[in-house]
Amino acid sequence: MKKRRSRRLDEDEEPKAVREMRKNKNKQINQENKNKKGRRTKKDKKKRRKKVILTVMAVIILVLGVTLGISAHTWTTLAKDMVSNESSIVIDSDGNTIARLR
């Protein structure tokens, strides 16, 4: 028995359907390469948008937490000063003591 050699036919000898399949395959490969290189798909855009929104929300929450912490500390020190049991001194425009209030 003879072994059959598979040889590729020249483009002129190939059937038309085979040529079209090759062209379509090459177009598909080129399209995939374009998508990979520079273009973002809709899924990629949605993922990126979600990441940006989550990052912005995290920054806002962090800033609010810091400002609330600072204001709470300020209010506690102010409240301690208001509650202290010291007598108040009433002074006139010349700097003379008029009265002491308890």
ZAMARGU-4260 file (C-alpha; in steps of 0.2 Angstrom, whole numbers, plus 5000, padded with zeros to 4 digits):
<rodrens>
0) 5000/5000/5000 | 5005/5017/4996 | 5005/5031/5009 | 4996/5046/5004 | 5004/5062/5006
5) 4994/5077/5011 | 5000/5092/5002 | 4992/5109/5003 | 4985/5115/4987 | 4989/5131/4979
10) 4977/5146/4981 | 4972/5144/4963 | 4968/5125/4965 | 4958/5127/4981 | 4940/5126/4981
15) 4931/5143/4983 | 4923/5138/5000 | 4940/5134/5008 | 4946/5151/5003 | 4931/5159/5010
20) 4933/5149/5027 | 4951/5155/5028 | 4947/5173/5025 | 4933/5172/5038 | 4945/5164/5050
25) 4958/5177/5047 | 4945/5191/5049 | 4940/5183/5066 | 4958/5182/5072 | 4961/5200/5067
30) 4945/5206/5076 | 4950/5197/5092 | 4967/5204/5092 | 4960/5222/5090 | 4949/5219/5105
35) 4963/5213/5115 | 4975/5227/5111 | 4966/5244/5113 | 4947/5242/5114 | 4938/5238/5130
40) 4922/5227/5129 | 4906/5232/5138 | 4910/5220/5152 | 4927/5228/5155 | 4919/5245/5155
45) 4906/5240/5168 | 4919/5232/5179 | 4930/5248/5178 | 4914/5259/5182 | 4910/5248/5197
50) 4928/5250/5204 | 4928/5268/5202 | 4911/5270/5210 | 4917/5259/5225 | 4933/5269/5226
55) 4924/5286/5227 | 4912/5279/5240 | 4926/5273/5251 | 4935/5289/5250 | 4919/5299/5255
60) 4916/5287/5269 | 4934/5289/5275 | 4933/5308/5274 | 4916/5308/5284 | 4923/5297/5297
65) 4938/5308/5300 | 4928/5324/5301 | 4915/5316/5313 | 4929/5310/5324 | 4937/5327/5325
70) 4920/5336/5328 | 4916/5323/5342 | 4932/5327/5350 | 4929/5345/5349 | 4912/5344/5356
75) 4918/5333/5371 | 4931/5346/5376 | 4918/5360/5374 | 4906/5351/5385 | 4919/5348/5399
80) 4923/5367/5399 | 4904/5371/5400 | 4901/5359/5415 | 4916/5364/5425 | 4911/5372/5442
85) 4921/5388/5442 | 4914/5405/5446 | 4912/5417/5433 | 4918/5435/5434 | 4909/5450/5428
90) 4921/5464/5422 | 4917/5482/5417 | 4924/5491/5402 | 4939/5497/5413 | 4944/5480/5418
95) 4937/5482/5436 | 4929/5467/5444 | 4910/5470/5447 | 4904/5453/5453 | 4908/5435/5455
100) 4894/5422/5450 | 4894/5404/5457
</rodrens>
